[in-house]
Amino acid sequence: MEPFVAELAQVEVEYGGGSLALGPIDLGLAPGQITALVGPSGCGKSTALRLLAGLEAPTRGGVRRTAGRGETSVVFQAPTLAPWLSALDNVALPLELSGLPRATARDRAEAALGRVGLAAATNARPAQLSGGMAMRVSLARALVTEPRLLLLDEPFAALDEITRRSLADDVLRLWAETRPAIIFVTHSVEEAVYMASRVVVFSRGPGKIAGELTVAGPAPRPEGFRTTEAFRATVEAVSRVLAKGMEMAP
C-alpha cells in the first residue's frame, strides 16, 4: 500500500502562554483521497492544514510529508494574487519560480486558465476579476504544478451560494484529471459532504477528532446528488457528530 502523502501523528499545537490550540490528533491523507475538515470556529482546522502544508511546526508530535518541493499547493480564503500581474502571469509564477522557461510556463498557465473557464481573461488584472473569477485563477495557479497534495482553506467562504456550488464542481472535475490528495477546510457540512469522500469532524477547541465518516457516491458528483437520500442522510450523520463534538470537554 502506498504511504500517506501527508500525516499528523499525535500532534499538539500550543500558542502563547502554553494554551493548547489543537490536539492531540492523528490524521493521514491517502493518495488521491479528498478529505474535508469540519468543526466549530477556533477548533484548529486551519492549523491542521498549515501543519500538513509545512507552513507551521507542531509543539509536540510528528508531521510526515512524502510530497516534495513543488508537489504541494495551498489555496486560501482570499485569492492572494499579485495585483500587478495578469491572470496569466499569476498562474505562470510558480512554474517560473521553479526554473521552467518563461514560454513553457506561460503555455501551461494558459491551458490551466482554460480548464477553469477563464481562457478569455488571461490578460485581466485581479482588480478586474469578480470574486469567483479570482478564486478560479487561484485554483488554476494551485493546479498548474500538478501537485500530489492540494490544501484548500475555506476557499469559497466569501462567495455567494451559486458561485460556491459551481466552484465545488470545478474542483472535483479538475481533481479527476490528476487525482491529488485534497484537504478541504469548511464550516459548511453540506459542502463537506458534497466535496469529500471522507469527512473528519473536529471538536471545539482545543480541537480533537470527534469522529470520521465516509461519503458514498461517485466523484465528480452527478447532477441532483444533493437531493439524494444518501447525501441527506450523510449530512445529518455529520451534523450529529459535530453537535457531539461541540459538547466534548476541552
KOLPANU-693916 format. One line per field, with one value per residue: x, y, z of N, C-alpha, C, O in turn; residue number from 1. Coordinates in nm, 3 decimals, m for minus. Layout:
BEGIN
n_px <- (X:...)
n_py <- (Y:...)
n_pz <- (Z:...)
ca_px <- (X:...)
ca_py <- (Y:...)
ca_pz <- (Z:...)
c_px <- (X:...)
c_py <- (Y:...)
c_pz <- (Z:...)
o_px <- (X:...)
o_py <- (Y:...)
o_pz <- (Z:...)
midren <- (NUM:...)
END
This chain:
BEGIN
n_px <- (0.085:0.054:0.232:0.103:0.038:0.065:0.091:m0.028:0.088:0.000:m0.013:0.024:m0.052:0.058:m0.003:0.089:0.171:0.133:m0.111:m0.324:m0.403:m0.468:m0.519:m0.431:m0.394:m0.436:m0.389:m0.409:m0.340:m0.443:m0.314:m0.473:m0.712:m0.999:m1.043:m1.249:m1.243:m1.431:m1.579:m1.632:m1.574:m1.241:m1.142:m0.916:m0.894:m0.781:m0.524:m0.439:m0.434:m0.227:m0.012:0.001:0.068:0.322:0.367:0.371:0.497:0.454:0.395:0.428:0.464:0.453:0.502:0.466:0.559:0.534:0.513:0.710:0.911:0.733:0.531:0.316:0.033:m0.142:m0.454:m0.600:m0.858:m0.875:m0.791:m0.516:m0.362:m0.106:m0.136:m0.031:0.016:m0.100:m0.376:m0.276:0.004:0.007:m0.070:0.134:0.350:0.442:0.556:0.755:0.914:1.010:1.195:1.124:1.125:1.018:0.839:0.737:0.621:0.420:0.262:0.164:0.027:m0.170:m0.319:m0.410:m0.574:m0.769:m0.886:m1.025:m1.220:m1.148:m1.032:m1.065:m0.981:m0.712:m0.542:m0.640:m0.621:m0.609:m0.784:m0.976:m1.132:m1.412:m1.511:m1.548:m1.415:m1.153:m1.098:m1.100:m0.872:m0.682:m0.717:m0.636:m0.368:m0.280:m0.311:m0.160:0.094:0.058:0.014:0.078:m0.047:m0.309:m0.425:m0.699:m0.821:m1.102:m1.191:m1.415:m1.558:m1.621:m1.790:m2.092:m2.377:m2.443:m2.210:m2.032:m2.123:m2.079:m1.799:m1.726:m1.797:m1.617:m1.369:m1.386:m1.403:m1.156:m0.990:m1.033:m0.874:m0.598:m0.594:m0.496:m0.419:m0.650:m0.712:m0.983:m1.098:m1.382:m1.673:m1.919:m2.136:m2.285:m2.136:m1.896:m1.973:m2.052:m1.815:m1.621:m1.483:m1.447:m1.515:m1.386:m1.448:m1.401:m1.372:m1.481:m1.242:m0.956:m0.893:m0.986:m1.021:m1.347:m1.495:m1.530:m1.643:m1.747:m1.818:m2.037:m2.057:m2.018:m1.741:m1.641:m1.947:m2.271:m2.545:m2.799:m2.714:m2.715:m2.975:m3.025:m3.118:m2.908:m2.712:m2.843:m2.878:m2.615:m2.529:m2.688:m2.583:m2.316:m2.370:m2.477:m2.251:m2.091:m2.241:m2.210:m1.936:m1.919:m1.996:m1.797:m1.555:m1.298)
n_py <- (m0.121:0.222:0.481:0.732:1.055:1.277:1.318:1.351:1.283:1.214:1.489:1.805:2.149:2.439:2.776:3.114:3.140:2.878:2.779:2.535:2.472:2.283:1.934:1.626:1.493:1.244:1.207:1.099:1.128:0.971:0.884:1.057:1.086:1.271:1.473:1.625:1.876:1.960:2.167:2.362:2.722:2.819:2.571:2.456:2.366:2.504:2.531:2.263:2.222:2.399:2.275:2.034:2.140:2.221:2.476:2.547:2.443:2.166:2.176:1.948:1.602:1.446:1.540:1.406:1.415:1.310:1.431:1.622:1.922:2.162:1.987:2.031:2.232:2.527:2.678:2.965:3.138:3.404:3.514:3.581:3.686:3.834:4.172:4.329:4.171:3.999:3.766:3.544:3.568:3.545:3.277:3.148:3.204:3.022:2.818:2.949:3.031:2.787:2.736:2.676:2.742:3.063:3.082:2.821:2.800:2.994:2.887:2.655:2.777:2.916:2.703:2.598:2.804:2.790:2.547:2.614:2.773:3.032:3.125:3.352:3.554:3.598:3.822:3.990:4.187:4.122:4.308:4.349:4.128:3.927:3.799:3.519:3.462:3.539:3.346:3.121:3.170:3.143:2.870:2.762:2.840:2.691:2.431:2.413:2.318:2.052:1.918:1.673:1.698:1.892:2.169:2.324:2.603:2.695:2.803:2.903:3.065:3.341:3.375:3.385:3.159:3.027:3.061:2.928:2.663:2.613:2.635:2.426:2.206:2.253:2.212:1.936:1.829:1.907:1.777:1.512:1.488:1.466:1.363:1.450:1.421:1.574:1.819:1.976:2.249:2.359:2.537:2.450:2.186:2.058:2.131:2.002:1.729:1.711:1.762:1.576:1.242:1.158:1.271:1.450:1.527:1.788:1.854:2.118:2.382:2.315:2.161:1.827:1.507:1.435:1.254:1.051:1.017:0.828:0.914:0.801:0.751:0.866:1.059:1.315:1.471:1.356:1.521:1.649:1.523:1.632:1.608:1.347:1.060:0.934:1.134:1.331:1.183:1.141:1.402:1.462:1.274:1.362:1.611:1.535:1.422:1.649:1.808:1.659:1.687:1.955:1.946:1.816:1.790:2.031)
n_pz <- (0.000:m0.088:0.082:0.314:0.176:0.333:0.688:1.021:1.339:1.656:1.714:1.867:1.921:2.067:2.164:2.258:2.606:2.670:2.594:2.475:2.144:1.958:1.938:2.121:1.787:1.530:1.190:0.865:0.514:0.235:m0.091:m0.355:m0.218:m0.109:0.158:0.393:0.642:0.917:1.171:1.473:1.492:1.561:1.631:1.531:1.268:1.043:1.142:1.146:0.869:0.795:0.921:0.775:0.531:0.574:0.662:0.922:1.239:1.464:1.822:1.972:1.876:1.546:1.202:0.893:0.559:0.232:m0.006:m0.213:m0.272:m0.457:m0.500:m0.343:m0.303:m0.197:m0.136:m0.022:0.173:0.085:m0.244:m0.284:m0.499:m0.704:m0.740:m0.944:m1.157:m1.451:m1.494:m1.633:m1.586:m1.308:m1.274:m1.407:m1.246:m1.022:m1.176:m1.320:m1.106:m1.028:m1.215:m1.475:m1.824:m1.941:m2.162:m2.179:m1.927:m1.947:m2.149:m2.023:m1.815:m1.954:m2.056:m1.812:m1.718:m1.913:m1.843:m1.613:m1.710:m1.787:m2.022:m2.171:m2.011:m1.970:m1.974:m1.782:m1.485:m1.127:m0.996:m1.184:m1.186:m1.084:m0.756:m0.775:m1.016:m0.951:m0.758:m0.919:m1.072:m0.869:m0.814:m1.060:m1.056:m0.836:m0.929:m1.158:m1.128:m1.100:m0.840:m0.578:m0.341:m0.238:m0.069:0.068:0.213:0.336:0.079:m0.054:0.111:0.109:m0.101:m0.305:m0.289:m0.532:m0.685:m0.517:m0.536:m0.807:m0.821:m0.651:m0.808:m1.015:m0.886:m0.824:m1.081:m1.187:m1.006:m1.086:m1.308:m1.238:m0.984:m0.711:m0.357:m0.141:0.104:0.246:0.402:0.573:0.693:0.632:0.649:0.446:0.218:0.277:0.269:0.005:m0.134:m0.046:0.000:0.247:0.568:0.829:1.159:1.382:1.733:1.961:2.038:2.251:1.945:1.881:1.719:1.668:1.531:1.234:0.903:0.617:0.282:0.049:m0.306:m0.650:m0.781:m1.000:m0.874:m0.968:m1.142:m0.933:m0.705:m0.448:m0.369:m0.316:m0.117:0.019:0.033:0.193:0.426:0.506:0.553:0.776:0.956:0.984:1.096:1.343:1.469:1.476:1.653:1.888:1.915:1.980:2.238:2.371:2.632:2.682)
ca_px <- (0.000:0.132:0.226:0.029:0.100:0.100:0.035:m0.006:0.096:m0.005:0.027:m0.033:m0.003:0.035:0.033:0.142:0.128:0.109:m0.252:m0.335:m0.495:m0.502:m0.463:m0.354:m0.469:m0.371:m0.461:m0.330:m0.403:m0.407:m0.304:m0.596:m0.831:m1.047:m1.083:m1.300:m1.235:m1.535:m1.578:m1.664:m1.467:m1.136:m1.113:m0.785:m0.897:m0.681:m0.393:m0.407:m0.399:m0.094:0.084:0.013:0.132:0.459:0.374:0.377:0.553:0.380:0.464:0.463:0.417:0.528:0.439:0.539:0.511:0.609:0.509:0.830:0.900:0.659:0.424:0.210:m0.024:m0.238:m0.545:m0.656:m0.988:m0.850:m0.719:m0.372:m0.299:m0.024:m0.226:0.034:0.033:m0.220:m0.416:m0.181:0.132:m0.012:m0.072:0.266:0.453:0.510:0.636:0.876:0.999:1.072:1.300:1.071:1.137:0.902:0.743:0.672:0.536:0.301:0.177:0.094:m0.065:m0.284:m0.400:m0.473:m0.684:m0.874:m0.954:m1.116:m1.317:m1.103:m0.947:m1.081:m0.941:m0.569:m0.474:m0.707:m0.557:m0.700:m0.887:m1.078:m1.199:m1.506:m1.459:m1.544:m1.310:m1.025:m1.075:m1.066:m0.731:m0.605:m0.721:m0.550:m0.228:m0.250:m0.312:m0.073:0.215:0.014:0.060:0.029:m0.123:m0.376:m0.487:m0.795:m0.862:m1.226:m1.170:m1.539:m1.633:m1.665:m1.862:m2.234:m2.406:m2.437:m2.069:m1.972:m2.158:m2.011:m1.657:m1.714:m1.796:m1.490:m1.261:m1.399:m1.370:m1.011:m0.930:m1.043:m0.770:m0.468:m0.624:m0.414:m0.484:m0.703:m0.773:m1.076:m1.149:m1.505:m1.771:m2.045:m2.147:m2.329:m2.024:m1.801:m2.025:m2.054:m1.680:m1.524:m1.515:m1.422:m1.534:m1.329:m1.515:m1.322:m1.444:m1.446:m1.103:m0.854:m0.954:m0.954:m1.110:m1.468:m1.549:m1.493:m1.748:m1.722:m1.925:m2.050:m2.103:m1.913:m1.685:m1.728:m2.084:m2.372:m2.649:m2.900:m2.656:m2.754:m3.114:m3.039:m3.138:m2.778:m2.648:m2.910:m2.852:m2.477:m2.527:m2.744:m2.490:m2.205:m2.423:m2.488:m2.116:m2.049:m2.309:m2.142:m1.804:m1.936:m2.018:m1.680:m1.476:m1.171)
ca_py <- (0.000:0.345:0.555:0.858:1.172:1.358:1.255:1.407:1.174:1.263:1.628:1.910:2.284:2.537:2.913:3.190:3.110:2.735:2.748:2.430:2.510:2.167:1.804:1.553:1.431:1.163:1.227:1.063:1.155:0.872:0.941:1.069:1.095:1.404:1.475:1.753:1.901:2.049:2.187:2.499:2.822:2.812:2.433:2.414:2.310:2.571:2.497:2.130:2.239:2.460:2.171:1.942:2.213:2.255:2.619:2.563:2.324:2.131:2.184:1.808:1.509:1.445:1.565:1.338:1.452:1.249:1.524:1.705:2.061:2.178:1.887:2.074:2.363:2.574:2.785:3.024:3.201:3.517:3.461:3.607:3.707:3.954:4.267:4.394:4.073:3.949:3.631:3.451:3.576:3.490:3.131:3.103:3.240:2.911:2.743:3.027:3.027:2.654:2.729:2.642:2.854:3.152:3.049:2.696:2.830:3.067:2.792:2.570:2.863:2.944:2.581:2.586:2.900:2.735:2.439:2.671:2.857:3.172:3.141:3.489:3.652:3.581:3.950:4.068:4.202:4.079:4.409:4.343:3.998:3.904:3.709:3.383:3.453:3.544:3.217:3.028:3.194:3.080:2.725:2.732:2.853:2.579:2.304:2.414:2.240:1.913:1.876:1.548:1.737:2.022:2.208:2.431:2.656:2.772:2.887:2.959:3.124:3.478:3.377:3.355:3.016:2.974:3.055:2.822:2.532:2.600:2.611:2.291:2.115:2.275:2.145:1.791:1.797:1.921:1.668:1.388:1.483:1.423:1.298:1.477:1.417:1.707:1.855:2.086:2.302:2.434:2.542:2.400:2.040:2.016:2.146:1.895:1.600:1.717:1.765:1.478:1.101:1.135:1.393:1.443:1.627:1.832:1.906:2.257:2.396:2.272:2.062:1.685:1.446:1.384:1.145:1.047:0.949:0.805:0.959:0.715:0.819:0.895:1.194:1.428:1.439:1.367:1.621:1.606:1.446:1.691:1.574:1.202:1.018:0.904:1.262:1.392:1.102:1.165:1.537:1.452:1.198:1.452:1.714:1.477:1.411:1.786:1.852:1.592:1.750:2.084:1.920:1.750:1.870:2.073)
ca_pz <- (0.000:m0.097:0.209:0.316:0.117:0.449:0.808:1.153:1.436:1.794:1.704:1.952:1.894:2.173:2.134:2.370:2.741:2.688:2.566:2.374:2.037:1.876:1.965:2.019:1.678:1.428:1.065:0.747:0.386:0.134:m0.226:m0.431:m0.133:m0.073:0.299:0.440:0.785:0.965:1.315:1.513:1.481:1.663:1.673:1.482:1.132:0.960:1.198:1.093:0.729:0.786:0.957:0.662:0.422:0.611:0.690:1.066:1.305:1.585:1.950:2.001:1.775:1.421:1.072:0.786:0.427:0.122:m0.119:m0.210:m0.313:m0.580:m0.508:m0.252:m0.333:m0.098:m0.175:0.098:0.157:m0.005:m0.359:m0.270:m0.629:m0.716:m0.809:m1.057:m1.263:m1.518:m1.454:m1.693:m1.517:m1.173:m1.280:m1.452:m1.150:m0.954:m1.272:m1.347:m0.986:m1.020:m1.316:m1.606:m1.917:m1.937:m2.266:m2.139:m1.811:m1.992:m2.224:m1.926:m1.742:m2.042:m2.057:m1.681:m1.714:m1.997:m1.771:m1.513:m1.778:m1.795:m2.139:m2.223:m1.908:m1.942:m1.956:m1.677:m1.354:m1.020:m0.967:m1.289:m1.176:m0.975:m0.653:m0.826:m1.118:m0.882:m0.695:m1.027:m1.103:m0.760:m0.835:m1.174:m1.011:m0.746:m1.000:m1.276:m1.097:m1.085:m0.706:m0.518:m0.223:m0.255:0.057:0.042:0.343:0.320:m0.039:m0.108:0.223:0.082:m0.228:m0.298:m0.292:m0.669:m0.722:m0.435:m0.594:m0.936:m0.796:m0.596:m0.923:m1.086:m0.813:m0.842:m1.220:m1.202:m0.927:m1.162:m1.411:m1.184:m0.856:m0.593:m0.226:m0.110:0.232:0.222:0.528:0.552:0.802:0.579:0.647:0.312:0.127:0.309:0.221:m0.141:m0.188:0.004:0.022:0.389:0.646:0.964:1.241:1.496:1.849:1.992:2.076:2.156:1.858:1.870:1.621:1.734:1.452:1.092:0.825:0.476:0.194:m0.068:m0.428:m0.748:m0.791:m0.969:m0.836:m1.074:m1.121:m0.837:m0.594:m0.320:m0.335:m0.293:0.022:0.079:0.065:0.307:0.546:0.548:0.611:0.911:1.040:1.016:1.187:1.478:1.526:1.505:1.776:2.000:1.928:2.047:2.380:2.430:2.724:2.626)
c_px <- (0.087:0.121:0.140:0.108:0.145:0.030:0.071:m0.012:0.108:0.041:m0.049:0.029:m0.042:0.074:0.072:0.084:0.095:m0.034:m0.260:m0.442:m0.545:m0.439:m0.484:m0.444:m0.376:m0.454:m0.369:m0.409:m0.354:m0.397:m0.440:m0.722:m0.868:m1.104:m1.130:m1.284:m1.346:m1.527:m1.607:m1.546:m1.368:m1.099:m0.981:m0.783:m0.787:m0.539:m0.348:m0.364:m0.259:0.015:0.109:0.084:0.279:0.477:0.387:0.431:0.472:0.463:0.513:0.405:0.493:0.440:0.525:0.475:0.597:0.607:0.628:0.803:0.829:0.543:0.309:0.164:m0.129:m0.322:m0.613:m0.792:m0.979:m0.766:m0.568:m0.301:m0.214:m0.101:m0.165:0.053:m0.102:m0.256:m0.317:m0.048:0.122:m0.006:0.065:0.373:0.518:0.595:0.765:0.971:1.069:1.179:1.254:1.087:1.007:0.797:0.667:0.576:0.408:0.206:0.096:m0.007:m0.189:m0.377:m0.476:m0.590:m0.800:m0.954:m1.048:m1.211:m1.278:m1.010:m0.953:m1.031:m0.792:m0.499:m0.535:m0.622:m0.657:m0.811:m1.000:m1.161:m1.302:m1.445:m1.447:m1.435:m1.172:m0.993:m1.040:m0.920:m0.642:m0.602:m0.632:m0.403:m0.188:m0.234:m0.215:0.055:0.186:0.060:0.007:m0.062:m0.177:m0.453:m0.570:m0.852:m0.980:m1.222:m1.296:m1.616:m1.690:m1.752:m2.010:m2.259:m2.396:m2.292:m1.998:m1.998:m2.088:m1.863:m1.634:m1.710:m1.667:m1.376:m1.267:m1.365:m1.219:m0.937:m0.927:m0.934:m0.638:m0.477:m0.518:m0.490:m0.527:m0.749:m0.856:m1.134:m1.273:m1.588:m1.903:m2.046:m2.188:m2.215:m1.921:m1.846:m2.027:m1.913:m1.600:m1.576:m1.501:m1.436:m1.481:m1.386:m1.430:m1.417:m1.412:m1.305:m1.075:m0.901:m0.897:m1.050:m1.227:m1.528:m1.507:m1.599:m1.705:m1.843:m1.927:m2.094:m1.988:m1.864:m1.617:m1.873:m2.179:m2.475:m2.756:m2.846:m2.700:m2.895:m3.132:m3.055:m3.005:m2.705:m2.711:m2.881:m2.711:m2.461:m2.579:m2.649:m2.371:m2.250:m2.436:m2.351:m2.062:m2.112:m2.246:m2.004:m1.810:m1.950:m1.896:m1.604:m1.345:m1.055)
c_py <- (0.124:0.424:0.680:0.967:1.268:1.298:1.336:1.292:1.231:1.408:1.715:2.043:2.373:2.674:2.984:3.155:2.964:2.694:2.648:2.469:2.390:2.042:1.750:1.493:1.345:1.176:1.194:1.086:1.055:0.937:0.943:1.086:1.241:1.398:1.615:1.760:1.999:2.058:2.331:2.593:2.805:2.673:2.382:2.354:2.371:2.546:2.360:2.139:2.298:2.361:2.077:2.008:2.241:2.402:2.648:2.433:2.294:2.156:2.047:1.720:1.525:1.475:1.498:1.372:1.386:1.336:1.619:1.847:2.070:2.081:1.917:2.214:2.397:2.685:2.835:3.089:3.323:3.466:3.481:3.615:3.834:4.057:4.329:4.298:4.036:3.812:3.528:3.450:3.524:3.338:3.076:3.118:3.119:2.827:2.816:3.024:2.892:2.636:2.692:2.762:2.933:3.112:2.922:2.719:2.900:2.978:2.705:2.652:2.894:2.823:2.565:2.682:2.854:2.628:2.492:2.772:3.002:3.195:3.284:3.596:3.649:3.713:4.036:4.073:4.160:4.178:4.408:4.215:3.999:3.811:3.566:3.363:3.454:3.411:3.111:3.046:3.129:2.929:2.684:2.738:2.736:2.449:2.298:2.334:2.091:1.856:1.739:1.578:1.878:2.053:2.333:2.479:2.750:2.860:2.954:3.042:3.262:3.489:3.345:3.207:2.957:2.960:2.944:2.685:2.509:2.568:2.473:2.189:2.130:2.200:1.994:1.749:1.805:1.812:1.539:1.375:1.427:1.357:1.324:1.442:1.560:1.711:1.981:2.129:2.386:2.435:2.477:2.248:1.991:2.025:2.035:1.762:1.598:1.700:1.638:1.335:1.065:1.269:1.368:1.559:1.660:1.876:2.053:2.262:2.370:2.150:1.922:1.627:1.381:1.267:1.157:0.966:0.937:0.850:0.869:0.797:0.852:1.039:1.205:1.386:1.451:1.475:1.565:1.531:1.499:1.652:1.425:1.172:0.993:1.032:1.324:1.316:1.126:1.303:1.533:1.379:1.285:1.558:1.661:1.464:1.550:1.837:1.788:1.652:1.883:2.065:1.858:1.844:1.908:1.999)
c_pz <- (0.000:0.033:0.197:0.244:0.227:0.570:0.933:1.254:1.577:1.804:1.803:1.913:2.010:2.123:2.264:2.506:2.763:2.662:2.451:2.272:1.958:1.935:2.105:1.913:1.593:1.301:0.948:0.620:0.283:m0.002:m0.295:m0.350:m0.108:0.067:0.334:0.592:0.823:1.117:1.347:1.494:1.594:1.706:1.620:1.343:1.044:1.010:1.147:0.948:0.715:0.824:0.840:0.544:0.451:0.640:0.839:1.125:1.431:1.710:1.993:1.891:1.645:1.301:0.967:0.653:0.322:m0.003:m0.109:m0.254:m0.448:m0.595:m0.412:m0.293:m0.229:m0.159:m0.049:0.067:0.067:m0.122:m0.357:m0.405:m0.627:m0.798:m0.933:m1.176:m1.325:m1.463:m1.508:m1.618:m1.373:m1.175:m1.322:m1.345:m1.081:m1.049:m1.303:m1.228:m0.972:m1.126:m1.455:m1.700:m1.925:m2.040:m2.232:m2.024:m1.855:m2.072:m2.128:m1.846:m1.826:m2.049:m1.925:m1.668:m1.802:m1.925:m1.664:m1.575:m1.793:m1.914:m2.194:m2.126:m1.878:m1.912:m1.846:m1.550:m1.246:m0.991:m1.068:m1.281:m1.064:m0.872:m0.702:m0.929:m1.052:m0.815:m0.801:m1.070:m0.996:m0.776:m0.952:m1.135:m0.921:m0.822:m1.117:m1.254:m1.083:m0.950:m0.667:m0.400:m0.245:m0.129:0.034:0.176:0.326:0.195:m0.092:m0.006:0.190:m0.043:m0.208:m0.324:m0.433:m0.715:m0.645:m0.497:m0.726:m0.917:m0.734:m0.709:m1.003:m1.018:m0.833:m0.985:m1.242:m1.124:m1.009:m1.267:m1.358:m1.047:m0.746:m0.466:m0.192:0.035:0.208:0.356:0.500:0.680:0.761:0.575:0.509:0.212:0.150:0.251:0.068:m0.198:m0.162:0.001:0.170:0.461:0.787:1.045:1.363:1.609:1.867:2.049:2.222:2.077:1.870:1.766:1.693:1.659:1.308:1.017:0.679:0.395:0.071:m0.188:m0.520:m0.738:m0.929:m0.945:m0.954:m1.041:m1.026:m0.718:m0.458:m0.276:m0.304:m0.145:0.091:0.119:0.189:0.436:0.597:0.609:0.754:1.005:1.080:1.116:1.329:1.544:1.561:1.634:1.899:2.024:1.998:2.198:2.448:2.522:2.660:2.690)
o_px <- (0.183:0.012:0.109:0.231:0.249:m0.076:0.184:m0.106:0.210:0.122:m0.170:0.146:m0.159:0.171:0.086:m0.037:0.035:m0.076:m0.209:m0.556:m0.652:m0.323:m0.544:m0.555:m0.256:m0.576:m0.262:m0.531:m0.236:m0.465:m0.513:m0.830:m0.781:m1.201:m1.060:m1.310:m1.353:m1.474:m1.608:m1.431:m1.406:m1.030:m0.937:m0.682:m0.711:m0.445:m0.232:m0.270:m0.180:0.123:0.223:0.151:0.353:0.590:0.412:0.411:0.425:0.586:0.624:0.310:0.585:0.322:0.643:0.353:0.719:0.688:0.644:0.688:0.860:0.466:0.215:0.245:m0.199:m0.269:m0.677:m0.835:m1.065:m0.677:m0.496:m0.194:m0.246:m0.129:m0.237:0.102:m0.206:m0.176:m0.279:0.006:0.217:0.055:0.105:0.477:0.641:0.696:0.872:1.093:1.175:1.247:1.337:1.064:0.898:0.678:0.546:0.464:0.300:0.085:m0.023:m0.115:m0.300:m0.499:m0.592:m0.694:m0.917:m1.075:m1.143:m1.276:m1.364:m0.919:m0.857:m1.038:m0.750:m0.405:m0.485:m0.560:m0.778:m0.923:m1.109:m1.251:m1.282:m1.340:m1.348:m1.370:m1.083:m0.879:m0.960:m0.851:m0.540:m0.499:m0.560:m0.324:m0.075:m0.152:m0.189:0.116:0.276:0.135:m0.097:m0.145:m0.101:m0.537:m0.519:m0.923:m0.962:m1.247:m1.287:m1.728:m1.797:m1.785:m2.048:m2.171:m2.344:m2.256:m1.914:m1.908:m2.042:m1.808:m1.532:m1.628:m1.614:m1.296:m1.164:m1.304:m1.161:m0.835:m0.830:m0.903:m0.574:m0.378:m0.458:m0.613:m0.452:m0.817:m0.805:m1.210:m1.271:m1.575:m1.988:m1.965:m2.133:m2.199:m1.865:m1.766:m2.006:m1.894:m1.519:m1.697:m1.538:m1.375:m1.527:m1.373:m1.391:m1.526:m1.326:m1.254:m1.159:m0.944:m0.776:m1.149:m1.210:m1.603:m1.456:m1.640:m1.636:m1.957:m1.830:m2.159:m1.874:m1.936:m1.544:m1.917:m2.169:m2.490:m2.797:m2.924:m2.721:m2.929:m3.242:m3.010:m2.989:m2.645:m2.639:m2.863:m2.689:m2.389:m2.521:m2.635:m2.328:m2.177:m2.409:m2.337:m1.996:m2.046:m2.229:m1.961:m1.716:m1.920:m1.893:m1.591:m1.285:m0.939)
o_py <- (0.134:0.433:0.726:0.971:1.333:1.237:1.383:1.214:1.288:1.445:1.700:2.050:2.381:2.688:2.919:3.141:2.928:2.586:2.675:2.497:2.394:2.043:1.813:1.448:1.370:1.160:1.254:1.065:1.055:1.037:0.844:1.100:1.325:1.326:1.713:1.662:2.108:1.969:2.416:2.549:2.781:2.656:2.274:2.296:2.299:2.539:2.343:2.072:2.252:2.364:2.043:1.940:2.281:2.451:2.763:2.326:2.386:2.158:2.032:1.758:1.606:1.441:1.529:1.361:1.403:1.318:1.689:1.888:1.996:2.090:1.838:2.303:2.308:2.775:2.758:3.093:3.344:3.383:3.405:3.557:3.930:4.033:4.378:4.338:4.043:3.749:3.435:3.343:3.466:3.277:2.970:3.052:3.112:2.770:2.755:3.017:2.883:2.533:2.677:2.875:2.875:3.109:2.914:2.667:2.869:2.992:2.684:2.602:2.896:2.838:2.524:2.646:2.876:2.618:2.423:2.849:3.088:3.278:3.332:3.715:3.692:3.716:4.146:3.973:4.163:4.136:4.459:4.195:4.063:3.752:3.499:3.259:3.378:3.366:3.022:2.948:3.067:2.866:2.584:2.653:2.688:2.365:2.190:2.287:2.011:1.758:1.695:1.495:1.971:1.975:2.435:2.405:2.870:2.981:3.050:3.085:3.297:3.600:3.285:3.137:2.846:2.859:2.874:2.602:2.398:2.483:2.410:2.097:2.031:2.134:1.930:1.644:1.718:1.761:1.463:1.264:1.348:1.300:1.230:1.435:1.655:1.620:2.081:2.054:2.474:2.346:2.452:2.187:1.893:1.935:1.981:1.690:1.492:1.631:1.597:1.311:0.955:1.368:1.277:1.675:1.570:1.927:2.107:2.164:2.397:2.049:1.902:1.691:1.285:1.188:1.261:0.859:1.024:0.826:0.864:0.900:0.864:1.128:1.115:1.279:1.546:1.514:1.450:1.479:1.422:1.663:1.382:1.248:1.026:1.038:1.365:1.376:1.132:1.320:1.594:1.417:1.282:1.592:1.733:1.493:1.567:1.902:1.853:1.666:1.920:2.156:1.849:1.963:1.826:2.022)
o_pz <- (0.077:0.089:0.088:0.251:0.216:0.558:0.948:1.254:1.614:1.889:1.821:1.877:2.048:2.048:2.368:2.520:2.865:2.704:2.342:2.308:1.898:1.976:2.192:1.942:1.583:1.304:0.934:0.617:0.248:m0.028:m0.294:m0.408:m0.086:0.092:0.309:0.662:0.766:1.182:1.258:1.482:1.709:1.807:1.659:1.303:0.980:0.931:1.109:0.906:0.632:0.766:0.809:0.466:0.361:0.643:0.877:1.068:1.497:1.705:2.044:1.822:1.635:1.297:0.953:0.635:0.322:m0.093:m0.009:m0.271:m0.541:m0.690:m0.401:m0.315:m0.179:m0.224:0.023:m0.048:m0.019:m0.102:m0.423:m0.423:m0.557:m0.915:m1.020:m1.282:m1.259:m1.393:m1.437:m1.588:m1.321:m1.087:m1.276:m1.352:m1.080:m1.007:m1.312:m1.245:m0.910:m1.129:m1.545:m1.657:m1.917:m2.009:m2.252:m2.022:m1.804:m2.064:m2.147:m1.813:m1.773:m2.047:m1.924:m1.614:m1.769:m1.942:m1.626:m1.504:m1.810:m1.906:m2.255:m2.157:m1.771:m1.832:m1.820:m1.513:m1.270:m0.962:m1.042:m1.363:m0.961:m0.896:m0.674:m0.931:m1.092:m0.815:m0.775:m1.100:m1.028:m0.753:m0.944:m1.174:m0.930:m0.785:m1.171:m1.349:m1.057:m0.945:m0.718:m0.362:m0.268:m0.086:m0.012:0.244:0.304:0.204:m0.168:m0.034:0.239:m0.086:m0.107:m0.376:m0.450:m0.775:m0.701:m0.510:m0.754:m0.987:m0.763:m0.707:m1.053:m1.084:m0.857:m1.006:m1.307:m1.170:m1.002:m1.311:m1.427:m0.999:m0.694:m0.467:m0.212:0.082:0.157:0.417:0.414:0.764:0.846:0.504:0.459:0.129:0.055:0.191:0.008:m0.298:m0.245:m0.001:0.212:0.420:0.856:1.005:1.438:1.585:1.797:2.102:2.308:2.135:1.869:1.730:1.768:1.717:1.264:1.063:0.625:0.435:m0.004:m0.173:m0.476:m0.693:m0.969:m0.989:m1.032:m0.925:m1.038:m0.637:m0.365:m0.158:m0.271:m0.059:0.209:0.226:0.280:0.541:0.718:0.707:0.843:1.122:1.195:1.209:1.425:1.663:1.663:1.714:2.002:2.138:2.069:2.276:2.571:2.494:2.591:2.654)
midren <- (1:2:3:4:5:6:7:8:9:10:11:12:13:14:15:16:17:18:19:20:21:22:23:24:25:26:27:28:29:30:31:32:33:34:35:36:37:38:39:40:41:42:43:44:45:46:47:48:49:50:51:52:53:54:55:56:57:58:59:60:61:62:63:64:65:66:67:68:69:70:71:72:73:74:75:76:77:78:79:80:81:82:83:84:85:86:87:88:89:90:91:92:93:94:95:96:97:98:99:100:101:102:103:104:105:106:107:108:109:110:111:112:113:114:115:116:117:118:119:120:121:122:123:124:125:126:127:128:129:130:131:132:133:134:135:136:137:138:139:140:141:142:143:144:145:146:147:148:149:150:151:152:153:154:155:156:157:158:159:160:161:162:163:164:165:166:167:168:169:170:171:172:173:174:175:176:177:178:179:180:181:182:183:184:185:186:187:188:189:190:191:192:193:194:195:196:197:198:199:200:201:202:203:204:205:206:207:208:209:210:211:212:213:214:215:216:217:218:219:220:221:222:223:224:225:226:227:228:229:230:231:232:233:234:235:236:237:238:239:240:241:242:243:244:245:246:247:248:249:250)
END
